[in-house]
Amino acid sequence: MPNINPLFIAGGALLLLALVLGVLVLIRRRPRETTSLEARLAEYSERDTPVTLEEIEFSASFAERIVYPALDRLARFVGRLTPARTLERTSHKIELAGNPSNLTPTRFFVIRIGAMIVLGGLIFALVTIADMPPSRRLLFTAVVAALGFYLPVLWLGSKIRNRQHEIVLQLPNALDLLMICVEAGLGFDQAVSRLVEKMDGELPRAFNRYLQETGLGRSSREALMAMADRMEVSDVTTFVAAVVQARQLGVSLATILRVQSEQMRILRRQRAEQKAHQAPVKMVFPMVFLIFPSILIILLGPAVLLLMESGVIGAVGGV
């Protein structure tokens, strides 16, 4: 029986543990609006026979009772070791991404560390099996571990770009609806409420948060500026600045919304034309390296085979 390196066994065990923790962190979804206490009380009231709260507590899954609290404690520990400015920047990026899976900055760093350990442990196991020299083994492990630590950042950046693109596409239609509601006699907040009811997507969710903040006592100007900061979309920033200025100067809000709607539609058409002009340039690479070689093989392949069978190629080569 071949000797197994103890480091390989330890690396495999660490890899398995990190993989399980990473999967549990990633599959954790957004919690329900109701608190756990309300859910337990509802479950207690629905039972026919009275039970103790201890039985209700143990009726939850193992992950809810053990794994998730342990991950939250690990996230708090990581948060204490992370600089406050880094946590603030990460929190802002998570808000730009729409807070996917109810992420927090500390949980995001736990995911980054888990991805680093998983990929680093995997490549360490592979290079150990391949029996590479120790220097190359450490180099490959360090490079792949650093890549795993950076991959969640790429994923978050992709979420941010997709959300901003969706907001840009929804903004002209949302402004049309706001303009119609305001011209019909509704106030701005009432028009926003109607927008939240009629539309679905990232932009209506952002407006819904604006309504919640104003309902809690925040001024409309501050809530609108905060909404624009949570998007970092130039079109939304222009719209918010126009609405705030119109309210301060007493300008008709319907006129401002009509002008903004027309400008957003012009910008959307200009972006579409710009992408249409970029399409030929982007098609050069796949045409030259993928399409043209395939066409040459299909067209010239039979002719080359016929020349080989007739001996012409061999005669030319002999000459």
C-alpha positions in Angstrom: 0.0 0.0 0.0 1.6 3.4 -1.0 2.5 5.8 1.7 0.1 8.8 2.0 1.5 12.2 3.0 0.0 13.4 6.2 -0.1 16.9 4.7 -2.3 15.6 1.9 -4.8 14.1 4.4 -4.9 17.3 6.4 -5.3 19.4 3.2 -8.2 17.1 2.1 -10.0 17.4 5.4 -9.6 21.1 5.5 -10.8 21.3 1.9 -13.9 19.3 2.7 -14.7 21.4 5.7 -14.3 24.7 3.8 -16.4 23.4 0.9 -19.2 22.5 3.2 -19.1 25.9 5.0 -18.9 27.7 1.7 -21.9 25.9 0.2 -23.9 26.6 3.4 -23.0 30.3 3.2 -23.9 30.6 -0.5 -27.2 28.8 -0.3 -28.4 30.8 2.6 -31.3 33.0 1.2 -32.9 36.2 2.3 -34.8 35.7 5.6 -38.5 36.2 5.7 -40.0 39.4 6.8 -41.4 37.9 10.0 -39.0 37.4 12.9 -38.2 33.9 14.3 -40.1 34.7 17.5 -43.3 35.5 15.5 -42.9 32.3 13.5 -42.5 30.2 16.7 -45.5 31.8 18.3 -47.5 31.1 15.1 -46.4 27.5 15.1 -47.2 27.3 18.8 -50.8 28.6 18.3 -51.4 26.2 15.4 -50.7 23.1 17.3 -53.6 21.1 18.7 -51.7 19.8 21.8 -49.7 22.3 23.8 -45.9 21.8 23.6 -43.0 23.5 25.2 -40.8 26.2 23.5 -37.9 23.8 23.8 -39.6 21.3 21.5 -40.4 24.0 19.0 -36.7 25.1 19.1 -35.5 21.6 18.5 -38.0 21.1 15.6 -35.9 23.5 13.5 -33.3 22.1 11.2 -29.7 21.4 12.2 -28.4 24.2 9.9 -30.7 26.8 11.5 -29.8 25.8 15.0 -26.1 25.1 14.7 -24.5 26.0 11.4 -25.9 29.4 10.6 -25.3 30.8 14.2 -21.7 29.4 14.0 -21.2 31.2 10.6 -22.6 34.4 12.1 -20.2 34.2 15.0 -17.4 33.6 12.5 -18.5 36.6 10.5 -18.5 38.8 13.6 -15.0 37.6 14.4 -13.8 38.4 10.9 -15.6 41.8 11.1 -13.5 42.7 14.2 -10.3 41.9 12.4 -11.3 43.9 9.2 -10.7 47.7 9.0 -13.8 49.8 9.3 -13.1 51.6 6.1 -12.9 48.3 4.2 -16.2 47.2 5.7 -17.8 50.5 4.6 -16.6 50.1 1.0 -17.8 46.5 0.9 -21.1 47.5 2.4 -21.5 50.2 -0.3 -20.7 47.7 -3.1 -23.2 45.3 -1.7 -25.9 48.0 -1.7 -24.9 48.8 -5.3 -25.5 45.1 -6.1 -29.0 45.1 -4.6 -28.0 43.3 -1.4 -28.0 39.8 -3.0 -28.8 36.9 -0.6 -29.0 39.4 2.3 -25.2 39.7 2.3 -23.4 41.7 4.9 -19.7 42.8 4.7 -18.6 40.3 7.2 -20.4 37.4 5.5 -18.9 38.5 2.2 -15.4 38.3 3.7 -16.2 34.9 5.1 -17.2 33.8 1.6 -14.0 35.2 0.2 -11.9 33.3 2.8 -13.9 30.1 2.2 -13.3 30.4 -1.6 -9.6 30.9 -1.0 -9.4 27.9 1.2 -11.4 25.7 -1.1 -9.5 26.5 -4.3 -6.2 26.6 -2.5 -6.8 23.2 -0.9 -8.0 21.7 -4.2 -4.9 22.8 -6.1 -2.7 21.7 -3.2 -4.2 18.2 -3.4 -3.8 18.1 -7.2 -0.2 19.2 -7.2 0.5 16.7 -4.3 -0.9 13.9 -6.3 1.2 15.1 -9.3 4.3 15.0 -7.2 5.5 18.4 -8.1 8.6 20.0 -6.5 7.8 21.9 -3.2 8.6 25.3 -4.7 6.1 24.9 -7.6 3.6 23.4 -5.2 3.6 26.4 -3.0 3.6 28.8 -6.1 0.5 27.1 -7.6 -1.3 26.9 -4.3 -0.6 30.6 -3.5 -1.7 31.8 -7.0 -4.9 29.8 -7.0 -5.7 30.7 -3.4 -5.3 34.4 -4.3 -7.6 33.8 -7.3 -10.2 32.3 -5.0 -10.0 35.2 -2.7 -10.7 37.6 -5.6 -13.4 35.6 -7.4 -16.3 36.8 -5.1 -15.2 40.4 -5.9 -15.7 39.7 -9.6 -19.1 38.1 -8.9 -20.1 41.1 -6.9 -18.9 43.5 -9.7 -21.0 41.5 -12.2 -24.1 41.8 -10.0 -23.5 45.6 -9.8 -23.2 46.0 -13.6 -26.3 43.9 -14.2 -28.4 45.9 -11.7 -27.2 49.2 -13.1 -28.0 48.0 -16.7 -31.5 46.9 -15.6 -32.1 50.3 -13.9 -31.1 52.2 -17.1 -33.5 50.1 -19.2 -36.4 50.6 -16.7 -35.9 54.3 -16.1 -37.7 55.8 -19.2 -40.8 53.7 -18.7 -40.8 54.5 -15.0 -40.6 58.3 -15.8 -43.5 57.9 -18.2 -45.6 56.4 -15.5 -44.6 59.0 -13.0 -45.4 61.8 -15.5 -48.9 60.3 -16.2 -49.6 60.0 -12.5 -48.4 63.5 -11.7 -50.4 65.0 -14.6 -53.5 63.2 -13.4 -53.3 65.1 -10.1 -51.3 62.8 -7.8 -48.4 64.0 -5.7 -44.9 62.8 -6.3 -44.9 60.2 -3.4 -48.3 58.9 -4.5 -47.0 58.6 -8.1 -44.0 56.7 -6.8 -46.3 54.4 -4.8 -48.3 53.7 -7.9 -45.0 53.0 -9.8 -44.1 50.4 -7.1 -47.5 48.7 -7.5 -47.4 48.6 -11.4 -43.8 47.7 -12.1 -41.3 45.1 -10.9 -37.6 45.1 -10.9 -34.6 46.8 -9.3 -35.8 50.4 -9.9 -39.3 49.9 -8.3 -37.6 48.2 -5.3 -35.3 51.2 -4.9 -38.3 53.5 -5.0 -40.1 51.3 -2.5 -37.2 51.8 -0.1 -37.4 55.5 -0.7 -41.1 55.4 0.4 -40.2 53.4 3.5 -37.5 55.9 4.5 -39.8 58.9 4.0 -42.5 57.0 6.0 -40.0 56.7 8.9 -39.5 60.5 8.9 -36.6 61.1 6.6 -36.9 64.1 4.3 -37.8 63.5 0.7 -34.6 65.2 -0.5 -32.3 63.1 1.7 -34.1 59.9 0.7 -33.8 60.7 -3.0 -30.1 61.5 -2.7 -29.5 58.3 -0.8 -31.4 56.3 -3.4 -29.1 57.8 -6.1 -26.0 56.9 -4.1 -27.2 53.3 -3.8 -27.3 53.0 -7.6 -24.5 55.2 -8.9 -26.3 55.5 -12.3 -25.8 58.8 -14.0 -29.3 58.9 -15.4 -30.8 58.4 -12.0 -28.5 61.0 -10.5 -29.7 63.5 -13.1 -33.3 62.7 -12.5 -33.0 63.1 -8.7 -31.1 66.4 -9.1 -33.9 67.7 -11.4 -36.7 66.6 -9.0 -34.9 68.1 -6.0 -34.3 71.4 -7.8 -37.9 71.6 -9.1 -39.2 71.2 -5.6 -36.9 73.8 -4.2 -37.7 76.3 -7.0 -41.4 75.5 -7.2 -41.2 74.4 -10.9 -44.0 72.2 -12.2 -43.0 68.6 -11.5 -45.0 67.3 -14.5 -42.9 69.4 -16.9 -39.7 68.3 -15.3 -40.7 64.6 -15.6 -41.7 65.1 -19.2 -38.4 66.6 -20.1 -36.5 63.9 -18.2 -38.5 61.2 -19.9 -37.7 62.5 -23.4 -34.0 62.9 -22.5 -33.8 59.3 -21.1 -35.4 57.9 -24.3 -32.9 59.9 -26.4 -30.0 58.5 -24.3 -31.3 55.0 -24.6 -31.6 55.3 -28.4 -28.0 56.8 -28.6 -26.7 53.9 -26.5 -28.4 51.4 -28.8 -26.8 53.1 -31.9 -23.4 53.1 -30.2 -23.6 49.4 -29.5 -24.8 48.8 -33.1 -21.7 50.7 -34.4 -19.4 48.6 -32.1 -20.9 45.3 -33.3 -18.7 45.0 -36.5 -15.5 45.6 -34.6 -16.5 43.0 -32.0 -17.3 40.5 -34.8 -13.8 40.7 -36.3 -12.1 38.3 -33.8 -14.6 35.4 -34.0 -14.9 35.8 -37.8 -11.1 35.7 -38.4 -10.2 33.0 -35.9 -13.3 30.8 -35.8 -15.6 31.3 -38.8 -13.1 31.8 -41.7 -11.0 28.7 -40.8 -14.1 26.6 -40.6 -15.2 27.8 -44.1 -11.8 27.2 -45.5 -11.8 23.7 -44.2 -15.2 23.0 -45.6 -14.4 24.5 -49.0 -10.8 23.3 -49.5 -10.9 20.0 -47.6 -12.5 17.9 -50.4 -10.1 19.4 -53.0 -7.0 18.6 -50.8 -8.2 15.0 -50.4 -8.7 14.7 -54.1 -5.2 16.0 -54.8 -3.7 13.6 -52.2 -5.4 10.7 -53.8 -4.3 11.7 -57.3 -0.7 12.0 -56.2 -0.2 15.6 -57.2 0.8 16.7 -53.7 3.3 13.9 -53.5 4.8 14.8 -56.8 5.1 18.5 -55.9 6.7 17.5 -52.7 9.2 15.3 -54.4 10.2 18.0 -56.8 
